Amino acid sequence: MLDLKPDFGGFFKDETFVGDFTFANSPSAVRRFPFPFDRDQYMYSVNIEPHVPTRPGSVLEHAFDIDEHYVSEMRDRARVLARDPLRCQSLPHMELAGWDLVELIMESLSRDYPQWFTLERSGNDWHWVNKPLGIDQRFTFLDPSTLPYGPMEYITRQMQGDFTLQDERDGNLWVDAGMVTTQADWSLDFDIGMNFFEWHAPVPLAHEKGIFDRALKFLLKLQHGAPVRRFNWTMTVNPLLDTAPETYPEWGPSKTTLTQANLGAKQHLRVELQSLFRLPRSNAIAFSIRAYLGSFQDLVTVPKWGRRLHRVVRDLHPDLAAYKGFLRNRDAMVEWLSKYDDGAPTSPGIWPED
């Protein structure tokens, strides 16, 4: 295991995502939260757009977002992997894709956050420095013996959010590698080796509308240098990143603990910024799933978010509410949120200043 030497000074926070749950968003983190609803109704859709830099200061400013929770999330990832190494798996033919991911992430972070990350290259001799985690690594690109882990595991131990690497063959995409420790109730160990349709089989309503057929056709045309992104969302009781099926007995019972007195603090909207990159050597697709947590009591500080969240939760199709894991608590959530919906129209857009 990497000897993490986290620097909690200055920008980064020292917090936990289990036990005493000391995770909290600063006021600036609340303002940049990627609220996923641009209207008062929600229906599952592809909602893909180009993943280009936009909105300085937002989670969309760079290819990968590094925020105040970075060091704490990396410590939590190390904790989960120490307990269950199968959260990271890579089939043998995906090693080259792992090196592609190393290059993509190191180039992106050193370019976008030079105060924290640096990359020096002389041919295949690379020197990587990750200041927040105290990592100073010299290695030979494409030589796995020069890293403490395989290439995908090495770099994703240093990245917020989950990653899967999808191999393209037989006109389909196959989940053949991944680092998944912050998942919303799905299992890499179960899904590894599945194709695109098998992986998405649990999603209700979308298959009958042909959404995934269109999404696969789109992704098979994805070009190197033209990544795309979309938002997805679900709900989580307590700020818990690891909601895997393997640990359901530990976090599942928390759904029975909500009351009108504690719901604002305990109930969290969990938003995933999902980005897809075509990789140059392997032709695989890297799928980044970055999770953000926002408590209801934080979100309603933005009035239009409070109104819109109430309406989305209240009117969501029951099948989708069940799939997203909050059907049993929907009535309580609607009651709590109703205090923040004055019936006024909400302005378009997802950001507070829109």
N, C-alpha and C positions, 0 to 999 in steps of 0.2 A: 504493500500500500504506500502511496505517496505520503511523505511526511508533511502534512499540511501545517503551515505556519501562518495562520490567518492574521491579517492586519485589520483590526476592528476600529482603528483610529480614523477620525475625519469622516469621510463620506459613508463608509460601510457600518452596518448595524450588527450588534451581537444579539441574536434572538434565536428562539427555538420554534419548531413546527410540531413538536410532540410534548407530552407531559404537561408542563405548566403553560405552554402556548404563549410565549412572550412576543411572538410576531405582531407587528403593528406597522401600518403605513403612516409615514410622515404626511403632513398636509400637502407637500409638493407631490408625493407619490399618489395621493388621492386625486389630485388635479390631473395627473397624467395617466390615470387608470384607463385602460382601453375598454370603456363601456361599450358593449357589443350591439346595442339596439338603436337603430336610426329611425325607428318608427314604433308605434304603439302595439303592433302585432308582430309575432314571430312565426315563421315556418322554415323548416330545414331546407337549405338551399346550398348550392355550390359557392356562391358569393366570392369568387376569386377575382383578384385584381393584381396588377404588376407590383412586385415587391421592390419599390424604388424609394430612395430616401425622401422623406417629406416631414412636415411639421417639426421644426427644430425644437428640441426639448421633450418630444413625445417618444413613445415606444417605437414609433415608425421612423425615427431619425436615421437609424443605422441598420445594417443587415442583421445584426444581433444586438439585442438590448442588454446592457449591463446596468443594473440599478443598485439601490442601497441594500438590497437583500442578498447580493451576490455571494459574499463570503459565508454567510449563514446557510444559504442554500447548498453551497458546496460541502460544507461540513455535514449537512443533513444527507446529501447524496452519499458521502463516504460512510455514514452510519448505516444507511439502507443496504449498501453493497456489502458491507462487512457481515451483515446479518443474512443476506440472500444474494450470493454472487450471480444467480441466474437472471437477475434484473438486467444484466449486460450479456448479450450473446452475439456472436458473429460466425456465420457459416464460413468454411474455409475459402470459398471462392470470392468472398467479399473483402479480402484484405486490401486489394487495390482501391476499392471504394473508400475504405477507412483512411488510406493515405490522401485520397482526394479531399476528404473531410478535414483532415489535419491542415492541409494547405488552405482550404477555404476559410476556416475559422481563424487560423493564425494570421493570415493576411488581413482579414476583416478587423480583428481586434487590434492589431498593431497599427493599422491605419486609422481606425475610428477612436481608439482610446490610448494614444501613445504615452499618456502619463502613467498608465498601469501595465501595458503590455508592449514588448519589443520583440522583433524578429529580425535576425541577421542571417543572410544566406551567402554562401560561397560554393557554388555548384550544389552538390547534395549534402554539404556540411552546413547544418542549420544550428542556430543558437536562439533558444526561446526563453524569454523571461516573463514570468507572471508575478508581478510585485505583490498584489493582494494576498496570494496564496504562498508566497515565499518560494516559488519554483524557478530554478535556473538550470536549464536542460540543454546540453549539446548532444546532437544526435545526427545520424545519417539518414536522410530522406530515402524512403523505400527499403530501409534495412530494419526490420522489427527487433533485431537483437540489440539495438542501441537505445531502446525505450524500455521502461519498466513494465509496460503493458502493451497489448496490441495497439495499433494506431488509433482505431476508433475509440477504444476504451480510454486511452491516454488523454485524448483531447476532450472527450465528453465528460470526464471527471472534473473538468475545469469550465463547464458551461451550464448556465441555468437552462432549465427546460429539458425535455426528452428529445431523443433523436431516433429515427429509424432510417435504415438504408434499404432502398427497394431496387431489386434487380429487375431489369426489363428482359423478358423472353416470352416467346409464344404469344405475342400480342397482349401481354398482361404485365402487371407489376407484382413482385413477390417480396414480402417482408422477410429479408434474409439476414438482417443484422439490426441491432438496436441497443440503446441505453435508455432504460425506462424505469425511473424511480419516482416520478411525480405524476403518475397516470390517474385518470379519472375512471376508476373501476374497470380496467381491462388489463390483460396479462400478456406481456411479451413472451413468456414461456409457453403460453397456449397458442399465441398467434404466429410465432416464428415459423417461417416456411409457407405461410398462407398467401393466397393471391388477393388481389384488390377486393374482389367481391366477397370472398370468404371473411376477410378482415372486417368488412363493413356490414356483414349480415345482421348484426343485432339492431341496426338503426331502423326504427319503424317509419312507415309511410314513404320514405325516400325511394325505396326500390320500385314501388308501384308507379311512381312518377317518373322513373327513368333517370333520376338525378345522377346515380353512380355510373350509368352507361355513358352519359355525357361527360362526366368528370374524368373517367378513364381515357376517353378519346382525347380530351384536352391535355391531360398530363403526358400521354405518350408523344405528344408533339412539343413538349417542353424543351426549350433550347438552352444550351450552356450560355451563361451571361444574361439570361432573361428570367430570373426567379419570379415566383408568384406567391401570394399570401391570401389568407382568409382568417376570419375569426370564428371560433366555436365557444360554447359556454356550457356550464352545468352549475350545480350547487354543492356546497360542502359545509357541513356543520363543523365548526372550529377551523382554524387556519392550518389545515392538514394537507400537505402536498402529496403524501404517499397514501392514496386511497386505492390500493390494489386489491383484487379479489383474494389474494393469498393472505392478506391481513384483515379481511372483513370482520372477523370476530372481535378485533380490537377497536375498529372505528364505526362499524355499523350500528352498535347500540347507541351511539351519540345522537342518532336521529330521533330517539325517544326522549331527549332531555330538553327540548325547546319549550319555553313558556313565553308569554307576552312580555315578561320582565327581562328575559335574557336573550330573546331572539335577535335584537339589533346587534348585539356584540358577538353572538355565537354563529349566526347564519352568514355565510359568505357566498357571494357570487364569484365563481371561478371562471375566468376567461382565458382561452387559449389563443395565442397568436401563432398560427400555423403557417410556416413558410416552406416552400419547396424549391430546391436547387438541382439543376442537372449538373452532374459531375463530369469533368472533362476526359479522364483516362478510362474509367470504368463504364461510363455511360449510365451509371446508376443514378437514382434520385435520392437526395438527402431530404428528409422530412423533419423539420424542426418544430417541436410542440412546446412553446414557452407558456407556462401557466402564471397567471396573476390572480391574487386573492384580494377581494375587497369586502369588508363587512358591510352589512346593511346600514349600520349606523354611520359609517363613513360615506357610503354612496348617497344617502339622502341629504347630505350637506350640499349637494348640487341639486337644486329643486327640480329641474327637468328630468334628472335621473330618477329621483324618487317617484315622480308621477308615472314615468314610462315603465319603470320596473314593476310597479303595482299593476299596471294594465297588462303587461306581458304575462306575468305570473297568473293573474286572474283568468285570462282568456286562452291560455295555452291548451292545445289539444291534450286530453288525458294520457294518450299513448306517449306523447313526447315528455310530459311531466313525469311519467313512470320511468321512461328511458333515462332521463336526466336525474333520477333518484330523489325527487322531492314530492311525489304525489301525496304521500301520507301527511306531509306538513304544509301542503299548499294552502289550505284554509287558514291556518295560523299565520302564514306568511302574508297572505292577502289582507287579513285583519290588521296586522302590524303596519303594513305598507299603506293601507288606506288612509292613515293619518297624514300622509305626505302627498296625497293626491287631491288637489282642490278643484279638479275638473277642468282646469285651464288647458288650452291647446299647448302642445310641446313643439318647440322649434325643431327643424330638421337637423340631422347631424348627430354625432356621438360625443363630441368634446364639449366641455363646460362653456367655452367661449363661442360656440356655434350659434 
